[in-house]
């Protein structure tokens, strides 16, 4: 069975060296809000994922297997 990759793990990989601060500015999300989502305190919404995917050209999704 494949290991599930969490959304924060997918985002970290997709950032490819760019910072969370950069992403927060690009998707117009306050840094503290993005940080909470990246640390698992809050959940990403589909709208968040759509913005991230549009900016990074990725396919970050809820159900991802490695």
ZILINQUI-V479552 format. One line per field, one symbol per residue. psi: psi as a letter, one per 30 degrees, with the letter a starting at -180 (. if undefined). burial: b if it has 24 or more other C-alpha atoms within 12 Angstrom, else e. A space follows every 50 residues. Layout:
BEGIN
psi->???
burial->???
END
This chain:
BEGIN
psi->kkkkkleeeeeeeffhflleeeeeeeghkkeeeeeeefggellkleeeee eeeeefhahkleikk.
burial->eeeeeebbebbbebbeeeebeebbeeeeeeeebbeebbeeeeebeeebbe bbeeebeeebbeeeee
END
